[in-house]
Amino acid sequence: MYVCICNALKCSQFREAAASGAQDVTSAFKACGAKPRCGRCFEDAASVIEQAMPTLAALPAAVPAE
């Protein structure tokens, strides 16, 4: 489903951005190589990112090599 019509960004792209470390809408746009335009998608984009975060938190943390 499209989240940002102005940039033709889909839910999957925002989820991938969150998986790559984006923690907010601005950093997700940057990770997607886009710039926010009208701002109408911010709430939906934030929701997608937020929903992706618990999934990432459930992954085991990397253990530093000794």
C-alpha positions, 0 to 999 in steps of 0.5 A: 500500500502506498503511504506517501503518494508524493514520492510513491513510497510504499509500506514495505519501503518504510519497513525496510528503512526502519530495519536499516535503522531509521527511527523516525519519519525524517530518517526513513525518507532519507533512507528511501532517498526521498524528501517529504513534500506535503506532509500528509503521510507523516502519521501513517509513515510513523505508524508503519515505522513504529510497528516495524520497531517491535519486530526489530527489538525482538531480534537477538542483539549482536554480541561483541567479539572478545 
